[in-house]
Structures are given as C-alpha cells and as structure tokens.
Amino acid sequence: MAHNNKDLENILHNIKLGSSVAEFDDILNVARVDTSAFSDIFNDNVDLIPGTKGSGKTALFRIFVDFLPDTLLENRKVVIAHGVQKEGDSVFHAYKDKFEKLTEDDFVNFWCIYLTSLAQEQFIKGPRYRELLKNAKNEIAAFRNACDTARIPEIKSRKTLSEILDWTLHALNFFKPSITYKEPTTGGEIQLDLFGQPKALKNVKSSPDSTIPIYISLIKLKLEDVLRKTNLKVWLMIDKLDEIFPRRSPLESRALRGLLRVMRVFMSPEIRVKVFLRDDMLENILSSGNGFTALTHVTARQSDTLRWSEDQILTFVVKRLFSNEQLCQYCQVDNDRLHASVEYQKECFDKVFPKTVHRGVNQSSTIRWIYSHTQDGRGVVTPRDVLDLLTTARQQQLNICIADPAGNNTDIIGSSAILYGLEELSKRKRKTFLEAEFPHMWSEIAKLIGGKTEYTKRALQNIYGKETEKIVEDIVSLGVLKPRLINKKESYWIPYLYRKGLEVSQGKA
C-alpha cells in the first residue's frame, strides 16, 4: 500500500510510543503487557524481582504503585511505595557522606527504621486507610508503643522523603534502637540491639517496665496484629536501588546486603518487602565471597529474571502503536482483537512496518529482525532498547516525509528508518551503558573498537595477553561478546546491538 508523505507526516507526528524511562512513560498503563512476573507479584508469589536494566522492573513497580492501589485494596492489599521515583534518587545522593559511615549491620538497622517509618507514615497515618483502621485503635497503640520502646518514636507530622531520610539517619545515630534489660543478680543493665544482641553492660538504673523481647520482632508482631484485625496485608515496594548508591561500590554492597537481610526479618503472610533489583547487582552481592546466612529464605520467593519473548515484544510494540486512535482508524485496527490475538497483532504490525527489513529470499520477518538485532550476547532483549530503536525510527521516517511532502512511501515506518534506529541505539548503548556504567572495564572493551564482528580465541589473546581469560569472561558477562562453537572451534561474536557503537566491520579476526 502506498502512503502519501503528507498524510504520513501528520500520522507520524501524532504517534506517541511513550518513554523508554518508566517514570516518564505516560502510556504505561494503557499499553502494559501482563507478563508472568506481573501475575506472580499480583498473586503474592514473589518478593525479589531481578531483571536487566531496561527489562521493565520500574514499569512493573509503577503499575502497582500508581495504577493498581485501588484494585489491590479491594483484595485487602495495601501498597507502600519506597518513594524513590522521578526525582527521588537525588534525595538519597544528598546523604551519601552519611551512608558511607554505615556498616552492613547499621544498614540493617537503617532499613528497619526506614521501612517502619514508611509503614507509620503511609499506612497507619494514611487518610485513605482511616476508615479501614478505625476498629484497630488498640492494636495501633500497641504498634506505636513497640516503636517507641525500641526508640523509634512516631513521626508526628507528615514528612517528605528527604525529611524521613534525615529523621531515620538521626534516629540511627542518636536513638540506636535498642532495649535495656535489668540483670536480676547484679543490678546492671544489658543493652540489646534490634535483634536482641547484647551491646553493653552498665551499672545504671533501669525502668521497672523493661522487658527483653527482640524489638524488631515485637514491632513486626504488633504491625501484624493491626493487619490481622483489619484483614489487610501490607506490601513495602522498593525500586531504583541502582540509582541510590554508587554503582559497584562497597557502600552499595553493604546497603543491599542489609536490605536483603531485612527482607527476611519482615517476611510474613501479612507483611511483604518486595524489591525490584538489577540482576547484575544481585549477582555481585551473591558472588562477593562474603557469605550470606539463610539466603535461601530470600531467594525462595525470587521471580525468574525478567525476560521478554519475541511474541511479548510484538505485543509491547503494537499496544503502544495503536494506543493512538488516529493510527487505529488509518490502519482499520480492531482494538478488541488486537488485545486477544497474537496472529492479529502480527497482521497489524505489518500494516505499519515492512514485512522484512532487507529484500531477498529467506529473510526473517521485521519483528524477528528487531528482536534479534536488539539482543545482547546473553540473549537478553529489553523493551527499553526496542522502544528506543522504534522511537528513533519514527523520528527518522518523519524527517523523510517532511523532506519530500509530495512523495510516497510503501510503509508507515520503512526499512531505512529501522536501520537508522538500530545504528543510533548501538551508539547510545556504547555511551550510556558501556562507557557510563562500566568505566573500570571500558579500557578493555575499547580495544574491540574498529575491529571485526567475530574473534577466535587466539585473536583475543593477541589483544589481551595473559589476562585474556578473565577479561573475556567479564566482557561476555556484559553481553558484548557471545561465545560460539562451530565445527568444534570456539569463537566470540559481537552482537548486532553493539556493532555500530563499536564501529566493527563484518569478518573474522
């Protein structure tokens, strides 16, 4: 079908594919794709949700925090958001110097205080839950008393995220949540921390009401009493941890290990801490060699790493394209069928894009081409990369139409625009992912610039010398090289995703 460029200009101008950054994606809810991860979270089967950067973790977080609270509340589930969304990360960065002084055990205390404070601030004091909590006054009083006894006093007025953080760090430094217990034979005092571990022995007077529960357990039990009384469950959801603490730093490791330990502490049918975490961050923590007591308690409720199939990417693309009513009418798309049939989705996809990117026999379909060309060496395809490619392709096609308003095009978004989209995506991946996030590895990756698309093991040894095995292993772990075995000969292949960015030429070295 031939399309007049003037008509296409108007259509392309109005197509909004949304943002590849979930915090700014204004069509996230209407174009959402319900994956197995979504179902597992909704049905409370998982608490730890790992995924590659751009795989949709923050999109899932936003769906639950921004769009589903009412639906979840109908199911007696209360969502309490961590608070680090659009501009929140910079708030945490302001406290970097204070965080640097905290040990892993300090971070356990920090997260306990912080999450308890969020529960008070957003749930116990939340206006939307006032009616639901009206018959639990005694239980709420007991919860507040447990917090006060552990020296986590109530925040008396509503606070911003920055104020809660400031207050939490103040509490950590000055209150040091603890309990003192009068030793009956000596009259001295044993000071216990949140987990009941002795801190000091003093010969000072003790309150006659002193008791010896493990205080965080008591706080948890009292919150559970509130929830059982009201037949509610609380989900504390935490996201964007990769933007809070300096990447791949000892500080990040201490903070995240502390959080994973707290997940276990708070784990109960009534209370869930649900953490959306980059898979490489989780792997770094688990492979640090420092050990992790009772890790299986946390990973037992871990989802599969977020992965997207070709059909899911197809659904992702067409839902975003045809959220535009003008394009729906122009292509005569039935939205009910679009949401119900993968075959119809393929048919609608072909109304916008060419059937194949390249001409000739045995060419893969355009959706398969996009899927394979945005795949890294680990086989991972992210919605963010696909959306970046198609957003650039739309812009390029619009430029083509503006430059030749009297002309025609056979496709709404053509092959040349798609190829341009991949080229620009590859360049961005180099700058914003490889160079920006892996500066400690970039000098080694940069040695592949201007080289070939495939390398033998010997060729890589010529580049990297004695450290070849370790360096190549690290580059493979990033998805920049993909090991291949052909005719029993091992070689390493640079995925299409990185070829333009690394300026490589077709061939084998």
Helices and strands as residue ranges (DSSP letters): E 3-4, H 5-14, G 22-24, H 36-42, E 48-51, H 57-62, I 63-67, H 69-74, E 77-81, H 88-93, H 96-100, H 104-118, I 119-124, G 127-129, H 130-133, H 137-149, H 161-170, I 171-175, E 179-182, E 189-192, E 198-202, H 215-230, E 233-238, G 241-243, H 250-266, E 271-278, H 279-286, H 295-299, H 310-321, H 325-331, H 335-338, H 342-352, H 366-373, H 383-403, E 408-409, H 415-428, I 429-435, H 436-437, H 439-445, G 446-448, E 452-456, H 457-464, G 465-467, H 468-478, E 482-486, E 489-493, H 496-502, E 505-508
